[in-house]
């Protein structure tokens, strides 16, 4: 897998998880603080996905 595809997968996972967690935490916390929490989780999961795909690429 090329670096560009790993970046695009990491970004797409990060953005989708950020939106998902923002909506969930806004409903649970009933405040706009959930947006920040969702963005933080999205960045963390996007970076984790990127690292996993980079490790998978080096393994092959």
C-alpha positions as CSV (number, residue, x, y, z in Angstrom):
1,X,0.0,0.0,0.0
2,X,1.4,3.4,-0.9
3,X,1.9,6.2,1.5
4,X,-0.8,8.3,-0.2
5,X,-3.4,5.6,0.3
6,X,-2.5,5.2,3.9
7,X,-2.8,8.9,4.5
8,X,-6.2,9.0,2.7
9,X,-7.5,6.0,4.8
10,X,-6.2,7.6,8.0
11,X,-7.9,10.9,7.1
12,X,-11.2,9.3,6.1
13,X,-11.3,7.2,9.3
14,X,-10.4,10.3,11.4
15,X,-13.0,12.5,9.9
16,X,-15.8,10.0,10.0
17,X,-15.0,9.0,13.6
18,X,-14.7,12.7,14.6
19,X,-18.2,13.4,13.2
20,X,-19.6,10.2,14.7
21,X,-18.1,10.9,18.2
22,X,-19.1,14.6,18.0
23,X,-22.8,13.7,17.4
24,X,-22.8,10.9,20.1
25,X,-21.1,13.0,22.8
26,X,-23.2,16.1,22.0
27,X,-26.3,13.9,22.7
28,X,-24.9,12.3,25.8
29,X,-23.3,15.3,27.4
30,X,-26.1,17.7,26.1
31,X,-23.6,20.4,25.5
32,X,-21.2,21.6,22.7
33,X,-18.2,20.2,24.6
34,X,-18.9,16.9,22.8
35,X,-17.6,18.5,19.6
36,X,-14.1,18.9,21.1
37,X,-14.2,15.4,22.5
38,X,-15.2,14.0,19.1
39,X,-12.5,15.8,17.3
40,X,-9.9,14.6,19.7
41,X,-11.0,11.0,19.4
42,X,-11.2,11.4,15.6
43,X,-7.6,12.7,15.4
44,X,-6.4,9.8,17.7
45,X,-8.1,7.1,15.7
46,X,-7.0,8.6,12.4
47,X,-3.4,8.7,13.5
48,X,-3.7,5.1,14.8
49,X,-5.1,3.9,11.5
50,X,-2.3,5.7,9.6
51,X,0.4,4.0,11.8
52,X,-1.3,0.6,11.4
53,X,-1.3,0.9,7.6
54,X,2.3,2.1,7.5
55,X,3.3,-0.9,9.6
56,X,1.3,-3.2,7.3
57,X,3.1,-1.8,4.3
58,X,6.6,-2.3,5.8
59,X,5.7,-5.8,6.7
60,X,5.0,-6.7,3.1
